[in-house]
Amino acid sequence: MIISKSRGTDKRGKKREFSKRPEGGFIFRKKVCRFCKDNTESLDYKDMKRLERFLTDRGKIFSSRLSGNCARHQRMLSEAIKRARFMSLLPYVKV
């Protein structure tokens, strides 16, 4: 039984909805892979705006648990980010 809906934020400051249970626990919505949703076949290492969304402020790659990506697209994403880093399009570490 769901009593009320409230809003919270995740680590990146994005808003997410969750519902409060009477026992005090929370029900979280399942995150959907945005690449599967857009029917993306490949990721380009030159697409900086898309890749920067999946990096922390320190330059680390978000895990699939936090980003909501499926395993296939998370592997493609990490490979694209690593290629962009090698080509000096993305920094290895942000200070």
Residue pairs with C-beta under 8 A, 6 or more apart in sequence:
1 21
1 22
2 19
2 20
2 21
2 27
3 19
3 20
3 21
3 22
4 19
4 20
5 17
5 18
5 19
5 20
6 17
6 18
6 19
6 20
7 15
7 16
7 17
7 18
8 15
8 16
8 18
9 15
9 16
10 16
10 66
11 66
12 62
12 66
16 28
16 29
17 29
18 26
18 27
18 28
18 29
19 26
19 27
20 26
21 27
31 67
31 68
32 68
33 68
33 69
33 70
33 73
34 68
34 69
35 43
35 69
35 70
35 73
35 76
35 77
36 70
36 73
40 73
42 76
43 50
43 51
43 73
43 76
43 77
43 79
43 80
44 80
45 51
45 80
45 81
45 83
45 84
45 87
45 89
46 84
46 89
47 80
48 84
48 89
48 90
51 77
51 80
51 81
51 84
51 90
52 90
54 61
54 62
54 67
54 69
54 77
54 81
55 61
55 62
55 81
55 90
55 94
56 62
57 94
58 93
58 94
59 90
59 91
59 92
59 93
59 94
61 77
61 78
61 81
63 74
64 70
64 71
64 74
67 74
67 77
69 77
81 90
84 90
85 91
85 92
